[in-house]
Amino acid sequence: MKQNEFELEEKYKLFRTVKDLLHPTISKRNISNYKIIVDEKYLLLRVFYPKKVSNIKDVIFFVPGEGSITECEGLYSDISSFLSKELDQMVISIDYEKTTNDMGQLLDKIYDTLAFIYKQLLKEGVTEEHISLMGDSTGATLVLNNIHKMNEEGIKVGKMILFYPVLSGEYSGKTQYKSILENTSVNYNLVAKLKEFYKNCKKEFFPLTHEDLETYPKTLLLSGNGDPLIDEAKAFAEKNKEVEIKIVDFAYHGFLNTKDKEIQKDYLESLKEFMK
């Protein structure tokens, strides 16, 4: 995993409980400048607040993608802050840099962290329907890979938001999805990077290879019409009745890094309508 996915400078660590995060005693801006430790057994967190922090009842748990693939290196702090304010929700982003390159171990670490935070939020009065899961690119795929265990252990959330998830694993030259071969004008090296990134993963890691349908929460999948993975996103939405797909015009894989106001407006309108 690359270093500094959230921003370019190193951040200090700060011990806080989940209760402290919901009721910050220092300024919300200052807390967002720290890597948060809720327990040394779990992954580091970054926490971002809506404009008003009184009586927080809506929380998004966000698993960022690999920055070298999304081209969001050093930007996930700004992205998380932007989403928290636009959606008027607290965003808890997971900082898993420099932990492990073993995908199975990473999945377990993310799940354990999610489960702990989830239970603490419930204790503090945040109800499950007001807790959402979010991930982009490889992070969205990590989120999807934890759904089965969540279902088994009774962890239920209100909504799930997937930005351009990686779904098929068909990145080695042979694929049934035409866009992987044809949409190369913007993300021209995306497929090659995915092939390298997932070279040690079994095909079962990719949600579209699963024969048994999983039970997902109400889900919004956002994909750009210029994304090489758009055809597999459409196939995933067709396969799962809980999944609503939104195609963002003129967007590409990693469009959360965009400063284009029209792209931002397009995906934010869909997000805000979905989150109502």
Secondary structure, 3 states (H helix, E strand, C coil): CCCCCCCCCCCCEEECCHHHHHCCCCCHHHHHCCEEECCCCCCEEEEECCCCCCCCCCEEEEECCCHHHHCCCCCHHHHHHHHHHHHCCEEEEEECCCCCCCHHHHHHHHHHHHHHHHHHHHHCCCCHHHEEEEEECHHHHHHHHCHHHHHHCCCCCCEEEEECCCCCCCCCCCCCCHHHHHCCCCCCCHHHHHHHHCCCCCHHHCHHHCCCCCCCCEEEEEEECCCCCHHHHHHHHHHCCCEEEEEECCCCCCHHHCCCHHHHHHHHHHHHHHHC
